[in-house]
Amino acid sequence: MTFTFAPFAACWRFAKALRLIFALAITHWCGTAESVFAQLTLIGPVTRAVYQRNEVDLASIPITGSYTGLATSIEARATDAGGAPITPWHVIDGSPRGDFAGRLSLPAGGWYQIQVRALNGATEIASQDIDKVGVGDVFITAGQSNAANHGVPRQTANDRVSALMSIPAPQWQHANDPQPLASGSDGSPWPPFGNVLVAQNDMPVGIISVGSGGTALRTWLPGETLYNRLRDALQLTGPNGVRAILWHQGESDALENTSTSTYASRLNTIIEQSRIDAGWNVPWGVAIASYHDASTAAQQAAVVAGQRMVIDDDPLVFEGPNTDNFHNIGYLWDNVHFNNVGLQAHGQMWAAAVTSFFAPVPEPTSGLLLFIGTACVCIAIRRRIGRT
């Protein structure tokens, strides 16, 4: 009888094959399990958030969140509403440790969808998308009732106008009235204002409305509760995070017989402190607003003179709407607050004031004299500059 090792060799090859299959299965299961059990949660940006564009029409969007699983990098990109990429995938965190933070640069426009994914090597293990994130212009609006929700009726905003609804954890909503952070429950000028700018600039607008009805200027001074609302909004948006603060207030000061010098001094104090707290020179728009049916023409004139003093003395303060004649042209629903026509006009006037102030303007002409032989040639040189 001849003894052979062939059966044993066949068994050994079969066992080896089983081990290989088992190893591949384990590897596949581990990879699948990593994807199944991995999870990515975005903290920001949030839906309907609007970020202020810079002087070259870009914004750096902060992206933060957390994940579970074994991620080696976090990437993000933006697409348009139809899904076409606006940016390629960018690594926003190359060494995540459970939490991640990074930035994505986007051009003015939107709405965008922000897509964020966690990778293990080249394999995506988790992802999350956020719809309706925009880059455009953001405004803080403040003052008393005609800067808040005390007009009639409520106004409707274009889909690309958002309103901040919470501080310090920012959440945004469609900016239909009433504006969520301001007093009152009726209409405001801010949806019509935003609608004009969206149509004009083709980019989203963000409104942070912190106005409060019936408030005198003294109640907005630093240290008062109302000033804190303004400060918190500025600090939430960060350096260069808004286009401007839009201020409509003065009716209550006419009633209180506030003098010109007192009004100007108090408003300058508020503006100066707001810039300290913001960490940058925030532009302000100041409306000409003083009319109340219970105040006198002289009391109103003193307030207006104080407002104009502030406007004239600060190059970063521009004149907003003059609404002191609204009672003469049928723009009030009662004796102080604006009706539908008044709210529409007020918003459109604010849009015109903002557009005028921030539009590029020609620098004064300077001359260059060239002497060619005995001839003197004067060449006018013009540059265009813009307020940023």
LONUDREN-622392 format. One line per field, with one value per residue (C-alpha): y, z, x; residue number from 1; residue in three letters. Coordinates in Angstrom, 1 decimal, padded with zeros to 4 digits. Each point is the difference from the previous one (the first is absolute). Example, Ala and Ser with C-alpha at 12.3 -4.5 7.8 and 13.67 -1.06 7.14 Angstrom:
# residues 2
Y	(-004.5 | 003.4)
Z	(007.8 | -000.7)
X	(012.3 | 001.4)
k	(1 | 2)
r	(ALA | SER)
This chain:
# residues 388
Y	(000.0 | 003.4 | 002.8 | 003.5 | 003.5 | 001.2 | -000.1 | 001.9 | 002.6 | 000.5 | 000.5 | 002.5 | 002.0 | 000.0 | 001.2 | 002.7 | 001.2 | 000.0 | 002.2 | 002.5 | 000.1 | 000.5 | 002.8 | 001.8 | -000.4 | 001.5 | 002.9 | 000.6 | -000.2 | 002.4 | 002.5 | -000.4 | 000.3 | 003.1 | 001.6 | -001.3 | 001.2 | 003.3 | 003.1 | 003.7 | 002.8 | 003.6 | 002.9 | 002.7 | 001.4 | -000.3 | 000.2 | 003.5 | 001.5 | 003.0 | 001.1 | 003.4 | 000.3 | 001.9 | 002.6 | -002.6 | -001.7 | -003.0 | -001.4 | -002.6 | -002.3 | -001.7 | -003.7 | -001.8 | -003.2 | -003.4 | -003.6 | -003.6 | -002.6 | -000.1 | 003.1 | 001.2 | 003.2 | 002.2 | 001.5 | 002.5 | 001.5 | 002.1 | -000.6 | 002.2 | -000.8 | -002.3 | -002.0 | 001.4 | 000.5 | 003.6 | -001.2 | -003.2 | -002.1 | 001.7 | -001.5 | 002.2 | -002.1 | -002.3 | -001.4 | -000.2 | -001.3 | -000.6 | 003.7 | 001.9 | 003.6 | 001.7 | 002.5 | 000.0 | 003.1 | 000.7 | 002.7 | 002.4 | -001.8 | -002.8 | -001.8 | -002.6 | -003.5 | -000.7 | -003.7 | -001.3 | -003.5 | -002.0 | -002.2 | -002.9 | 000.1 | 000.4 | -001.7 | 002.2 | -001.3 | 002.7 | 003.2 | 002.7 | 002.8 | 003.4 | 001.8 | 003.7 | 001.6 | 003.4 | 002.7 | 003.5 | 003.0 | -000.2 | 003.0 | 000.6 | 002.2 | 001.8 | 002.8 | 000.3 | -001.1 | 001.0 | -002.1 | -002.9 | -001.8 | 002.7 | 000.8 | -001.3 | -002.4 | -002.6 | 000.0 | -003.0 | -000.6 | -001.5 | -003.6 | 001.3 | 002.3 | -001.6 | 001.2 | -001.0 | -001.5 | -000.9 | 001.2 | -001.3 | -003.4 | 001.4 | -001.3 | 001.7 | 000.1 | 001.4 | 003.7 | 000.4 | 002.2 | 000.2 | 000.2 | -002.5 | 002.0 | 003.4 | 001.1 | -000.1 | -002.6 | 001.9 | 001.5 | 001.5 | 001.6 | -002.7 | -002.5 | 002.8 | 001.2 | -003.5 | -000.6 | 003.1 | -001.0 | -003.7 | 001.2 | 002.6 | -002.1 | -003.6 | -001.3 | -000.8 | 002.6 | -000.7 | 002.1 | 000.2 | 002.2 | 000.9 | 003.1 | 000.6 | 002.2 | 003.1 | 000.3 | 003.2 | 000.4 | -000.1 | -003.6 | -001.1 | 001.4 | -002.5 | -001.9 | 000.0 | -003.2 | 001.3 | 000.8 | -003.6 | -001.2 | 002.1 | -001.1 | -003.7 | 000.2 | 001.6 | -002.5 | -002.9 | 001.1 | 000.8 | 002.5 | 001.4 | -002.3 | 002.5 | 002.6 | 002.6 | 000.8 | 001.8 | 002.3 | 001.4 | 001.7 | 003.5 | 000.2 | -000.7 | 002.5 | 002.7 | -000.8 | 000.2 | 003.4 | -001.3 | 002.7 | 000.0 | -000.3 | -002.7 | -002.1 | 000.3 | -000.8 | -003.1 | -001.4 | 000.6 | -001.9 | -003.0 | 000.0 | 000.3 | -002.8 | -002.2 | 000.2 | -000.8 | -003.1 | -001.0 | 000.4 | 001.9 | 003.3 | -001.0 | 002.4 | 001.4 | 001.3 | 002.5 | 000.9 | 003.4 | -000.9 | 002.1 | 000.4 | -000.8 | 001.6 | 000.8 | 001.9 | 003.5 | 001.1 | 001.6 | -003.3 | -001.9 | 002.5 | -000.4 | -003.8 | 000.3 | 002.5 | -002.5 | -002.8 | 002.2 | 001.0 | -003.6 | -000.7 | 003.0 | -000.6 | -003.7 | -001.1 | -003.6 | 001.2 | 000.6 | 001.6 | -002.5 | 000.7 | 003.2 | -001.2 | 003.2 | 000.9 | -003.4 | 001.3 | 002.6 | -002.4 | -002.8 | -002.4 | -000.7 | -002.5 | 001.8 | 003.3 | -001.3 | -003.4 | -000.8 | -001.6 | -002.3 | 002.8 | 001.5 | -003.3 | -000.6 | 003.6 | -000.2 | -003.2 | 001.3 | 003.2 | -002.0 | -002.1 | 003.2 | 001.5 | -003.1 | -000.3 | 003.6 | -000.2 | -003.2 | 000.6 | 000.6 | 003.7 | 001.8 | 001.3 | 003.7 | 000.7 | 000.4 | 001.5 | -001.2 | 002.6 | -001.3 | 002.3 | -001.0 | 002.4 | 003.4 | -001.3 | -000.7 | -002.7 | -000.5 | -003.5 | -000.6 | -003.2 | -001.6 | -003.0 | -001.6 | -000.9 | -001.6 | 000.2 | -003.3)
Z	(000.0 | -001.0 | 002.5 | -001.5 | 001.6 | -002.7 | 002.2 | 002.7 | -002.5 | -001.3 | 003.5 | 000.7 | -003.1 | 000.9 | 003.5 | -001.3 | -002.4 | 002.9 | 002.0 | -002.9 | -000.5 | 003.8 | 000.1 | -003.0 | 001.6 | 003.3 | -001.9 | -002.0 | 003.2 | 001.9 | -002.8 | -000.4 | 003.8 | 000.1 | -002.6 | 001.7 | 003.5 | -001.0 | 000.3 | -000.8 | 001.6 | -001.2 | 002.5 | -002.5 | -002.5 | 000.5 | -002.5 | -001.3 | 001.5 | -001.9 | 000.2 | -000.7 | -003.3 | 000.1 | -002.4 | -002.6 | 000.3 | 002.0 | 003.4 | 002.1 | 001.4 | 003.3 | 000.1 | 003.3 | 001.3 | 001.4 | -001.1 | 001.2 | -001.7 | -001.3 | -002.2 | -001.3 | -001.6 | -000.4 | -003.4 | -001.1 | -003.2 | -001.2 | -002.8 | -001.5 | 000.3 | -003.0 | 001.4 | -002.2 | 002.0 | 000.9 | 001.6 | -000.1 | 003.1 | 002.5 | 003.0 | 002.9 | 002.8 | -000.8 | 003.6 | 001.5 | 003.6 | 000.4 | -000.5 | -003.1 | -001.1 | -003.3 | -002.6 | -003.6 | -002.2 | -002.0 | -002.5 | 000.6 | -001.0 | 001.0 | 001.1 | 000.3 | 001.3 | 002.2 | -000.1 | 002.7 | 000.1 | 002.3 | -001.7 | 001.2 | -002.5 | -003.3 | 001.2 | 001.0 | 003.3 | 000.9 | -001.4 | 000.5 | -002.2 | 001.0 | -002.5 | -000.5 | 001.1 | -001.5 | -000.5 | -000.3 | 002.3 | 003.7 | 001.9 | 003.6 | 000.4 | 003.2 | 001.6 | 001.0 | -001.3 | -003.6 | -000.1 | 001.6 | -000.6 | 000.6 | -003.5 | -001.7 | -001.9 | 000.3 | -003.0 | -002.1 | -000.9 | -003.0 | 000.6 | 000.1 | 002.9 | 003.4 | 003.6 | 002.9 | 002.7 | 002.8 | 001.8 | 001.0 | -001.7 | -003.5 | -001.8 | -003.0 | -001.6 | -003.0 | 000.7 | -000.2 | 002.7 | 002.9 | 000.4 | 002.7 | 002.2 | -000.1 | 002.1 | -001.4 | -002.0 | -003.2 | -002.9 | -000.6 | -002.9 | -000.1 | -002.4 | -002.6 | 000.6 | -000.5 | -003.1 | -001.7 | 000.7 | -001.1 | -003.3 | -000.5 | 001.0 | -000.6 | 003.3 | 003.4 | 002.8 | 003.7 | 002.5 | 003.7 | 001.4 | 003.7 | 000.1 | 002.9 | 000.0 | 002.0 | 001.0 | 000.5 | -000.9 | 003.6 | 000.3 | -002.7 | 001.7 | 000.8 | 003.2 | -000.7 | -001.0 | -003.5 | -000.8 | 001.0 | -002.8 | -002.5 | 001.4 | 000.0 | -003.7 | -000.9 | 001.9 | -001.5 | -003.6 | 000.8 | -001.6 | -003.3 | 000.4 | -000.9 | -002.7 | 002.4 | 003.0 | -001.1 | 002.8 | 000.0 | 003.3 | 001.3 | 000.5 | 003.7 | 000.4 | -001.5 | 002.6 | 002.8 | -001.3 | -000.6 | -001.1 | -003.2 | 001.9 | 002.3 | -002.9 | -002.0 | 003.0 | 001.0 | -003.5 | -000.5 | 003.2 | -001.2 | -003.4 | 001.5 | 002.5 | -002.7 | -002.0 | 003.1 | 000.7 | -003.6 | -000.4 | -003.3 | -001.3 | -000.7 | -002.4 | 001.3 | -001.9 | 002.1 | -001.1 | 000.4 | 002.4 | 002.6 | -000.7 | 002.7 | 000.0 | 003.7 | -000.5 | -001.3 | -003.1 | 002.1 | 001.9 | -003.2 | -001.6 | 003.0 | -000.5 | -003.8 | 000.5 | 002.4 | -002.6 | -002.7 | 002.2 | 000.4 | -003.7 | -001.0 | 002.5 | -000.8 | -003.5 | 000.8 | 001.0 | -002.9 | -000.2 | -000.1 | -000.9 | 001.1 | 001.1 | 001.8 | -002.7 | -000.1 | 002.0 | -002.7 | -002.9 | 001.4 | 001.0 | 003.6 | 001.2 | 003.3 | 001.1 | 000.1 | -001.7 | -003.7 | -002.1 | -003.0 | -002.3 | 002.7 | 000.8 | -003.7 | -000.4 | 003.1 | -001.1 | -003.5 | 001.4 | 002.2 | -003.0 | -001.9 | 002.8 | 000.4 | -003.7 | -000.3 | 002.9 | -001.0 | -003.7 | -001.5 | -000.3 | -002.2 | 001.8 | -000.6 | -003.1 | 000.3 | -002.6 | -001.5 | -001.9 | -002.7 | -001.6 | -003.6 | -001.3 | 000.6 | 000.2 | 003.2 | -000.2 | 002.9 | 000.3 | 002.3 | 002.0 | 001.5 | 002.2 | 001.3 | 003.7 | 002.1 | 003.6 | 001.7)
X	(000.0 | 001.3 | -000.4 | -000.7 | -000.4 | -002.4 | -003.1 | 001.8 | 001.3 | -003.5 | -001.4 | 002.8 | -000.8 | -003.7 | 000.7 | 002.3 | -002.8 | -002.5 | 002.4 | 000.3 | -003.8 | -000.5 | 002.6 | -001.6 | -003.4 | 001.2 | 001.6 | -003.2 | -002.1 | 002.2 | -000.1 | -003.7 | -000.5 | 002.1 | -002.3 | -003.1 | 000.9 | 001.7 | -002.0 | 000.6 | -001.9 | 000.3 | -000.2 | 000.4 | -000.8 | -003.8 | -002.7 | -000.8 | 003.2 | 001.3 | 003.7 | 001.2 | 002.0 | 003.3 | 001.3 | 000.8 | -003.4 | 001.2 | -000.7 | 001.8 | -002.7 | 000.8 | -000.8 | -000.1 | -001.4 | 000.9 | 000.1 | 000.3 | 002.1 | 003.6 | 000.3 | 003.4 | -001.3 | -003.1 | -000.8 | -002.7 | -001.3 | -002.8 | -002.5 | -002.7 | -003.7 | 000.2 | 002.9 | 002.7 | 003.3 | 000.8 | 003.3 | 002.0 | 000.4 | 002.3 | 001.6 | -001.2 | 001.5 | 002.9 | 000.4 | -003.5 | -000.3 | -003.7 | -000.8 | 000.9 | 000.3 | 001.0 | -001.1 | -001.2 | 000.3 | -003.1 | -000.9 | -002.9 | -003.2 | -002.2 | -001.9 | 002.8 | 000.0 | 002.9 | 001.2 | 002.3 | 001.5 | 002.3 | 002.6 | 002.0 | 002.9 | -001.9 | -003.2 | -003.0 | -001.3 | -002.6 | -001.5 | -002.5 | -001.4 | -001.5 | -002.3 | -000.4 | 003.2 | 000.7 | 002.7 | -001.3 | -000.7 | -001.0 | -001.5 | -000.7 | -003.1 | -000.7 | -002.0 | -003.6 | -003.4 | 000.4 | 003.2 | -001.9 | -003.3 | -002.6 | -001.1 | -003.1 | -000.2 | 002.7 | 002.4 | 001.1 | 003.7 | 001.6 | 001.2 | 003.6 | -000.6 | 000.7 | -000.5 | 002.1 | -002.2 | 002.3 | 003.2 | 002.5 | -000.8 | -000.8 | -003.1 | -001.5 | -003.4 | -001.8 | -000.3 | -003.8 | -001.3 | 000.0 | 003.8 | 000.9 | 002.3 | -001.8 | -003.0 | -003.6 | -001.9 | -000.9 | 001.8 | 003.5 | 001.9 | 002.6 | -001.6 | -000.6 | 003.6 | 001.4 | -002.1 | 001.4 | 003.6 | -000.5 | -001.5 | 002.7 | 003.1 | -001.2 | 001.3 | -001.6 | -000.6 | 000.1 | -001.9 | 000.8 | -002.8 | 000.3 | -002.2 | -002.3 | -003.1 | -000.4 | 003.6 | 001.9 | 003.7 | 001.1 | -001.3 | 002.5 | 003.1 | 002.8 | -000.8 | -003.7 | -001.9 | -000.8 | 003.6 | 000.9 | -002.3 | 001.9 | 003.4 | -000.9 | -001.1 | 003.3 | 002.1 | -001.9 | 000.7 | 003.7 | 002.4 | -001.3 | -003.0 | -002.7 | -000.4 | -001.3 | -002.2 | -003.3 | -001.3 | -003.6 | -000.8 | -000.9 | -003.8 | 000.3 | 002.8 | -002.1 | -002.6 | 002.7 | 001.2 | 003.5 | 002.3 | 002.1 | 003.3 | -001.3 | -001.4 | 003.2 | 002.2 | -002.0 | -000.2 | 003.8 | 000.6 | -002.0 | 001.7 | 003.5 | -000.6 | -001.6 | 003.3 | 002.1 | -002.2 | 000.0 | 003.7 | -000.3 | -001.5 | -003.6 | -001.8 | -003.3 | -003.0 | -002.0 | -003.5 | -001.6 | -002.8 | -001.6 | -003.7 | -002.6 | -003.4 | 000.4 | 003.3 | 000.6 | 001.7 | 002.8 | 000.6 | 000.1 | 002.4 | 002.4 | 000.2 | 000.5 | 002.8 | 001.7 | -000.4 | 001.5 | 002.9 | 000.9 | -000.3 | 002.1 | 002.8 | 000.7 | 001.0 | -001.2 | -003.5 | -002.4 | -003.5 | -002.8 | -003.7 | -001.7 | -003.4 | -001.1 | -002.5 | -001.7 | -002.9 | -000.7 | -000.2 | -002.2 | 002.8 | -001.2 | -002.6 | -000.4 | 001.7 | 003.6 | 000.4 | 000.3 | -002.7 | 000.6 | 001.0 | 002.2 | 001.7 | 000.8 | 001.3 | 002.1 | 001.6 | 000.7 | 001.5 | 002.3 | 001.1 | 000.7 | 002.0 | 002.1 | 000.6 | 001.1 | 002.4 | 001.7 | 000.1 | 003.4 | 000.7 | 002.6 | 003.0 | 000.7 | 001.9 | 003.7 | 002.3 | 003.2 | 002.1 | 002.3 | 002.5 | 000.7 | 002.6 | -001.5 | -003.6 | -001.8 | -002.7 | -002.4 | -001.4 | -003.0 | 000.2 | -003.1 | -000.4 | -003.2 | -000.1 | -002.6 | -001.0 | 000.7)
k	(1 | 2 | 3 | 4 | 5 | 6 | 7 | 8 | 9 | 10 | 11 | 12 | 13 | 14 | 15 | 16 | 17 | 18 | 19 | 20 | 21 | 22 | 23 | 24 | 25 | 26 | 27 | 28 | 29 | 30 | 31 | 32 | 33 | 34 | 35 | 36 | 37 | 38 | 39 | 40 | 41 | 42 | 43 | 44 | 45 | 46 | 47 | 48 | 49 | 50 | 51 | 52 | 53 | 54 | 55 | 56 | 57 | 58 | 59 | 60 | 61 | 62 | 63 | 64 | 65 | 66 | 67 | 68 | 69 | 70 | 71 | 72 | 73 | 74 | 75 | 76 | 77 | 78 | 79 | 80 | 81 | 82 | 83 | 84 | 85 | 86 | 87 | 88 | 89 | 90 | 91 | 92 | 93 | 94 | 95 | 96 | 97 | 98 | 99 | 100 | 101 | 102 | 103 | 104 | 105 | 106 | 107 | 108 | 109 | 110 | 111 | 112 | 113 | 114 | 115 | 116 | 117 | 118 | 119 | 120 | 121 | 122 | 123 | 124 | 125 | 126 | 127 | 128 | 129 | 130 | 131 | 132 | 133 | 134 | 135 | 136 | 137 | 138 | 139 | 140 | 141 | 142 | 143 | 144 | 145 | 146 | 147 | 148 | 149 | 150 | 151 | 152 | 153 | 154 | 155 | 156 | 157 | 158 | 159 | 160 | 161 | 162 | 163 | 164 | 165 | 166 | 167 | 168 | 169 | 170 | 171 | 172 | 173 | 174 | 175 | 176 | 177 | 178 | 179 | 180 | 181 | 182 | 183 | 184 | 185 | 186 | 187 | 188 | 189 | 190 | 191 | 192 | 193 | 194 | 195 | 196 | 197 | 198 | 199 | 200 | 201 | 202 | 203 | 204 | 205 | 206 | 207 | 208 | 209 | 210 | 211 | 212 | 213 | 214 | 215 | 216 | 217 | 218 | 219 | 220 | 221 | 222 | 223 | 224 | 225 | 226 | 227 | 228 | 229 | 230 | 231 | 232 | 233 | 234 | 235 | 236 | 237 | 238 | 239 | 240 | 241 | 242 | 243 | 244 | 245 | 246 | 247 | 248 | 249 | 250 | 251 | 252 | 253 | 254 | 255 | 256 | 257 | 258 | 259 | 260 | 261 | 262 | 263 | 264 | 265 | 266 | 267 | 268 | 269 | 270 | 271 | 272 | 273 | 274 | 275 | 276 | 277 | 278 | 279 | 280 | 281 | 282 | 283 | 284 | 285 | 286 | 287 | 288 | 289 | 290 | 291 | 292 | 293 | 294 | 295 | 296 | 297 | 298 | 299 | 300 | 301 | 302 | 303 | 304 | 305 | 306 | 307 | 308 | 309 | 310 | 311 | 312 | 313 | 314 | 315 | 316 | 317 | 318 | 319 | 320 | 321 | 322 | 323 | 324 | 325 | 326 | 327 | 328 | 329 | 330 | 331 | 332 | 333 | 334 | 335 | 336 | 337 | 338 | 339 | 340 | 341 | 342 | 343 | 344 | 345 | 346 | 347 | 348 | 349 | 350 | 351 | 352 | 353 | 354 | 355 | 356 | 357 | 358 | 359 | 360 | 361 | 362 | 363 | 364 | 365 | 366 | 367 | 368 | 369 | 370 | 371 | 372 | 373 | 374 | 375 | 376 | 377 | 378 | 379 | 380 | 381 | 382 | 383 | 384 | 385 | 386 | 387 | 388)
r	(MET | THR | PHE | THR | PHE | ALA | PRO | PHE | ALA | ALA | CYS | TRP | ARG | PHE | ALA | LYS | ALA | LEU | ARG | LEU | ILE | PHE | ALA | LEU | ALA | ILE | THR | HIS | TRP | CYS | GLY | THR | ALA | GLU | SER | VAL | PHE | ALA | GLN | LEU | THR | LEU | ILE | GLY | PRO | VAL | THR | ARG | ALA | VAL | TYR | GLN | ARG | ASN | GLU | VAL | ASP | LEU | ALA | SER | ILE | PRO | ILE | THR | GLY | SER | TYR | THR | GLY | LEU | ALA | THR | SER | ILE | GLU | ALA | ARG | ALA | THR | ASP | ALA | GLY | GLY | ALA | PRO | ILE | THR | PRO | TRP | HIS | VAL | ILE | ASP | GLY | SER | PRO | ARG | GLY | ASP | PHE | ALA | GLY | ARG | LEU | SER | LEU | PRO | ALA | GLY | GLY | TRP | TYR | GLN | ILE | GLN | VAL | ARG | ALA | LEU | ASN | GLY | ALA | THR | GLU | ILE | ALA | SER | GLN | ASP | ILE | ASP | LYS | VAL | GLY | VAL | GLY | ASP | VAL | PHE | ILE | THR | ALA | GLY | GLN | SER | ASN | ALA | ALA | ASN | HIS | GLY | VAL | PRO | ARG | GLN | THR | ALA | ASN | ASP | ARG | VAL | SER | ALA | LEU | MET | SER | ILE | PRO | ALA | PRO | GLN | TRP | GLN | HIS | ALA | ASN | ASP | PRO | GLN | PRO | LEU | ALA | SER | GLY | SER | ASP | GLY | SER | PRO | TRP | PRO | PRO | PHE | GLY | ASN | VAL | LEU | VAL | ALA | GLN | ASN | ASP | MET | PRO | VAL | GLY | ILE | ILE | SER | VAL | GLY | SER | GLY | GLY | THR | ALA | LEU | ARG | THR | TRP | LEU | PRO | GLY | GLU | THR | LEU | TYR | ASN | ARG | LEU | ARG | ASP | ALA | LEU | GLN | LEU | THR | GLY | PRO | ASN | GLY | VAL | ARG | ALA | ILE | LEU | TRP | HIS | GLN | GLY | GLU | SER | ASP | ALA | LEU | GLU | ASN | THR | SER | THR | SER | THR | TYR | ALA | SER | ARG | LEU | ASN | THR | ILE | ILE | GLU | GLN | SER | ARG | ILE | ASP | ALA | GLY | TRP | ASN | VAL | PRO | TRP | GLY | VAL | ALA | ILE | ALA | SER | TYR | HIS | ASP | ALA | SER | THR | ALA | ALA | GLN | GLN | ALA | ALA | VAL | VAL | ALA | GLY | GLN | ARG | MET | VAL | ILE | ASP | ASP | ASP | PRO | LEU | VAL | PHE | GLU | GLY | PRO | ASN | THR | ASP | ASN | PHE | HIS | ASN | ILE | GLY | TYR | LEU | TRP | ASP | ASN | VAL | HIS | PHE | ASN | ASN | VAL | GLY | LEU | GLN | ALA | HIS | GLY | GLN | MET | TRP | ALA | ALA | ALA | VAL | THR | SER | PHE | PHE | ALA | PRO | VAL | PRO | GLU | PRO | THR | SER | GLY | LEU | LEU | LEU | PHE | ILE | GLY | THR | ALA | CYS | VAL | CYS | ILE | ALA | ILE | ARG | ARG | ARG | ILE | GLY | ARG | THR)
